[in-house]
Amino acid sequence: MTARDQIDDLRSRMGQSIIGQRDVIERLLIGLLANGNLLVEGLPGLAKTRAIKALARNLEADFSRIQFTPDLLPSDVTGTEVYYQSGDKSEFRFEPGPIFANIVLADEINRAPAKVQAALLEAMEERQVTVAGTTHPMEPLFMVMATQNPVEQEGTYPLPEAQMDRFLMHVLITYPPVEDEVEVIRLVRGEEIAAMAGQGGGTAPTEKPAAIPQQAVFDARAEIGAIHVSDAIERYMADLVNATRIPSEFGDDLPRWIEIGASPRASLALDKCGRTHAWLAGRDYVDPEDIRAIASDVLRHRLGLTFEAQGEGVTPDRVVSEILKQVALT
């Protein structure tokens, strides 16, 4: 099987266990193939944890989950030096923390203090952890999906804007349509019945297909690197980001709404995600629609809105939508 066939198989398997969240599946795959990390925000029960588990379960990868709490320490994430003594010999050994996995779920990241958030984000950015003067590199396949709950702000530590910029995309999860929710009920009911049958010695569970190898991801990344990006598309991406920095040149609303524009990381993220979106669509070139499809996910956490915009209830998505209207493809 080719890398595309294997990634399509992975997407299909994830879709069988996650109903009504097709965009989330696609964004997870984009984050994986673009070698980035995702910040996922949504109300409880919208399959955030289930999505990342479905990805890890069907991929040949180690998975770890970190539940962020106010009493968590940086060493609880990165690991620490432990003193061992055996006979006359004694030494300090590094015990890796849960960050040392291929796919890491950082659940409710905004419930941990700034030191813990910084430890996680350093590992995400540098792909390594330094403890007691020794550097420990992460695995070649490494992705963090951090979640945060938009409600219950008491006892939380919001991520600073500069640190949020390190996430490739900020994905919002909304309620599924009613028809999909009916399918969710049936799916979970079927899983519970199958689990009880297995515990009671009933019908033997069907054999799980073999996990998709990590090499498929690396091969797909190589193909994505060869995706053609025209000069016009490159300029279009740069113009979109630049519009957030000089909003006064793009209509009357954007200057009232934008206080801080996006950094060059936004342009790099548009390029990576645009090429990956095109590859998933089966094309060997980037189309303007690829950029528009992922623009909100790339930009929504990189914009600083004015108090006026917040008072009017203007969302980052509305700002991005206005930018897409104002900036032309030249």
C-alpha positions in Angstrom: 0.0 0.0 0.0 1.1 3.5 -0.7 1.4 6.2 2.0 -1.8 7.8 0.7 -3.7 4.5 0.9 -2.5 3.9 4.5 -3.4 7.5 5.6 -6.8 7.1 3.9 -7.3 3.9 5.8 -6.3 5.6 9.0 -8.9 8.4 8.4 -11.6 5.7 7.6 -10.9 3.8 10.8 -11.1 7.0 12.9 -14.3 7.9 11.2 -15.8 4.6 12.3 -15.4 5.4 16.0 -16.0 9.2 15.8 -19.4 10.3 14.5 -20.2 13.8 13.5 -16.7 15.3 13.9 -15.2 14.9 10.4 -13.4 18.2 10.6 -11.7 17.2 13.9 -10.5 14.0 12.2 -9.1 16.0 9.3 -7.4 18.6 11.6 -5.8 15.8 13.6 -4.4 14.2 10.5 -3.2 17.6 9.2 -1.4 18.2 12.6 0.2 14.7 12.4 1.3 15.0 8.8 2.4 18.6 9.1 4.5 17.7 12.2 2.7 20.2 14.4 0.8 20.3 17.7 -2.9 21.1 18.1 -4.9 23.1 20.7 -8.5 21.8 20.7 -11.2 23.7 22.5 -14.8 22.5 23.1 -17.4 21.7 25.7 -17.2 18.4 27.6 -18.4 15.3 25.9 -17.6 16.4 22.3 -15.1 13.5 21.6 -11.9 15.4 22.0 -10.3 12.6 24.0 -11.9 9.9 21.9 -10.5 11.5 18.7 -6.9 11.4 19.8 -7.3 7.9 21.3 -8.7 6.7 17.9 -5.7 8.1 16.2 -3.2 6.5 18.5 -5.1 3.2 18.6 -5.0 2.8 14.8 -1.4 4.0 14.4 1.7 2.1 15.5 2.4 4.7 18.2 2.8 5.0 22.0 0.1 7.1 23.6 0.1 8.9 26.9 -2.5 11.1 28.6 -1.6 13.9 31.1 -4.5 15.2 33.2 -3.5 18.8 34.0 -4.4 19.9 37.5 -3.4 22.9 39.7 -1.0 20.8 41.8 0.9 19.4 38.8 4.7 19.9 38.7 6.9 20.3 35.6 8.7 17.1 36.5 5.4 15.3 36.4 5.3 16.0 32.7 9.0 15.8 31.7 10.3 13.3 34.1 13.0 13.6 36.8 16.3 12.2 38.1 15.8 9.3 40.5 18.5 8.1 42.9 19.2 4.3 42.8 21.5 2.4 45.1 22.5 -1.2 44.6 25.2 -2.6 46.9 28.2 -0.3 46.9 27.0 1.4 43.7 24.7 4.4 43.5 23.6 6.6 40.7 21.0 9.0 39.4 18.9 7.7 36.5 16.5 9.7 34.4 12.9 8.4 34.6 11.0 9.7 31.5 7.7 11.4 32.1 4.5 10.9 30.1 5.7 13.5 27.5 8.0 10.8 26.1 5.4 9.2 23.8 4.6 9.5 20.1 1.1 11.0 20.7 0.4 12.9 23.9 -3.0 14.1 25.1 -2.6 17.2 27.4 -6.1 17.2 28.9 -7.3 20.6 30.1 -4.0 22.3 29.8 -5.4 25.6 31.2 -5.9 24.0 34.6 -2.1 23.7 35.3 0.2 26.6 36.4 2.4 28.5 34.1 5.5 26.5 35.0 3.9 23.2 33.9 2.5 24.8 30.7 6.0 26.2 29.9 7.6 22.7 30.4 5.1 21.2 28.0 5.4 23.9 25.4 9.2 23.8 25.5 9.1 20.1 24.7 6.7 20.8 21.9 8.9 23.5 20.4 12.4 22.1 21.0 11.4 18.4 20.7 13.7 17.7 23.6 13.8 17.9 27.4 16.8 18.9 29.5 17.0 17.6 33.1 20.0 18.0 35.3 22.1 19.3 32.4 21.3 16.3 30.2 19.3 16.6 27.0 16.8 13.9 26.2 15.4 14.0 22.6 11.8 13.2 21.8 10.8 10.4 19.3 10.8 11.3 15.6 7.0 10.9 15.6 5.8 13.3 18.2 2.5 15.2 18.5 0.7 16.9 21.3 -3.0 17.5 21.3 -3.8 19.9 24.2 -7.5 20.5 25.1 -9.1 23.3 27.1 -12.6 23.8 28.3 -14.2 27.1 27.3 -16.4 27.1 30.4 -15.6 26.8 34.2 -12.9 29.4 34.2 -12.5 29.3 38.0 -9.2 27.8 39.0 -7.7 28.0 35.5 -4.5 29.5 34.1 -5.2 30.8 30.5 -2.3 30.3 28.1 -0.4 33.5 27.3 -0.8 34.6 23.7 2.9 34.2 23.0 2.7 30.5 24.1 -0.5 29.8 22.1 1.4 30.9 19.0 3.4 27.7 19.2 0.4 25.6 18.4 0.1 24.9 14.7 -3.7 25.1 14.8 -6.4 26.0 17.3 -9.4 23.7 16.5 -12.9 24.5 17.8 -15.3 21.6 18.3 -19.1 22.3 18.3 -22.2 20.1 18.9 -22.9 17.5 16.2 -26.1 17.6 14.2 -29.0 15.6 15.6 -28.8 12.9 12.9 -25.1 12.3 13.9 -26.0 12.3 17.6 -28.4 9.4 16.9 -25.5 7.5 15.3 -23.4 8.3 18.3 -26.0 6.7 20.6 -26.0 3.6 18.5 -22.3 3.4 18.2 -21.7 3.6 22.0 -24.5 1.2 22.7 -22.9 -1.3 20.3 -19.5 -0.9 21.9 -21.0 -1.5 25.4 -22.8 -4.6 24.2 -19.6 -5.9 22.6 -17.6 -5.3 25.7 -20.1 -7.1 27.9 -20.2 -10.1 25.5 -16.4 -10.3 25.7 -16.5 -10.2 29.5 -19.2 -12.9 29.7 -17.4 -15.3 27.4 -19.8 -14.7 24.5 -19.0 -14.3 20.9 -15.3 -13.8 20.4 -14.4 -10.2 19.4 -13.5 -9.6 15.8 -9.8 -9.4 15.2 -8.5 -5.9 15.0 -6.6 -4.9 11.8 -2.9 -4.3 12.1 -1.9 -0.9 13.2 -0.7 1.5 10.4 3.1 1.8 10.6 4.8 5.1 11.5 6.7 4.9 8.2 3.5 5.7 6.4 3.5 9.1 8.2 7.1 9.8 7.3 6.5 8.8 3.7 3.4 11.0 3.5 5.4 13.9 4.9 8.0 13.4 2.2 5.3 13.6 -0.5 3.7 16.7 1.2 7.1 18.4 1.0 7.0 18.0 -2.8 3.6 19.6 -3.2 3.8 22.5 -5.6 3.1 26.0 -4.2 2.9 28.7 -6.8 4.4 32.2 -6.4 0.8 33.6 -6.3 -0.2 31.3 -3.5 2.9 32.1 -1.5 2.1 35.9 -1.9 -1.5 35.2 -0.9 -0.5 33.5 2.3 1.9 36.4 3.2 -0.8 39.0 2.3 -3.3 37.3 4.6 -0.9 37.4 7.5 0.2 40.9 6.7 -3.4 42.2 6.7 -3.5 41.4 10.4 -0.6 43.7 11.0 -1.8 46.7 8.9 -5.6 46.4 9.3 -6.1 50.1 8.5 -5.5 49.3 4.8 -8.3 46.8 4.7 -11.7 48.4 5.3 -13.2 50.1 8.3 -13.9 47.2 10.6 -10.5 45.4 10.8 -8.7 48.4 12.4 -11.4 48.5 15.1 -11.1 44.8 15.8 -7.4 43.9 15.6 -5.0 45.1 18.2 -2.1 42.6 17.6 -1.4 40.9 14.3 -0.1 37.4 13.6 3.6 36.5 13.7 5.6 34.8 10.9 4.7 31.5 12.5 1.3 32.0 11.0 2.7 32.2 7.4 4.7 29.0 8.0 1.6 27.3 9.4 -0.5 28.3 6.5 2.1 26.8 4.2 2.4 23.6 6.1 -1.3 23.1 6.6 -2.2 24.2 3.1 0.1 21.7 1.5 -1.2 18.9 3.8 -4.8 19.8 3.0 -4.0 19.6 -0.7 -2.3 16.3 -0.3 -5.3 14.8 1.7 -7.5 16.0 -1.2 -5.4 14.1 -3.7 -3.8 17.0 -5.4 -0.1 17.8 -6.0 -0.5 21.5 -5.9 -2.0 24.0 -3.4 -5.3 25.7 -4.4 -6.6 28.9 -2.8 -9.4 26.9 -1.3 -6.8 24.9 0.7 -5.6 28.1 2.3 -9.1 29.4 3.0 -10.2 26.0 4.5 -7.5 26.1 7.2 -7.1 29.9 7.7 -9.4 30.1 10.7 -7.7 27.2 12.5 -4.3 28.7 11.9 -5.1 32.4 12.7 -7.8 32.4 15.4 -5.3 31.9 18.3 -2.8 34.3 16.9 -4.9 37.4 16.8 -5.2 39.9 19.6 -8.6 41.6 19.5 -9.3 45.1 20.8 -11.6 45.7 23.8 -14.1 47.3 21.3 -14.2 44.0 19.4 -14.7 42.0 22.5 -17.4 44.3 23.7 -19.2 43.9 20.4 -18.9 40.1 20.6 -16.7 39.9 17.6 -15.0 36.5 17.4 -11.6 35.7 15.9 -13.4 33.6 13.2 -15.4 36.7 12.2 -12.2 38.6 11.9 -10.6 35.9 9.7 -13.7 35.8 7.5 -13.4 39.5 7.0 -9.7 39.2 6.1 -10.5 36.6 3.6 -13.0 38.9 2.0 -10.7 41.9 1.9 -7.4 40.2 0.7 -7.4 39.3 -3.0 -5.4 36.6 -4.7 -3.0 38.5 -7.0 
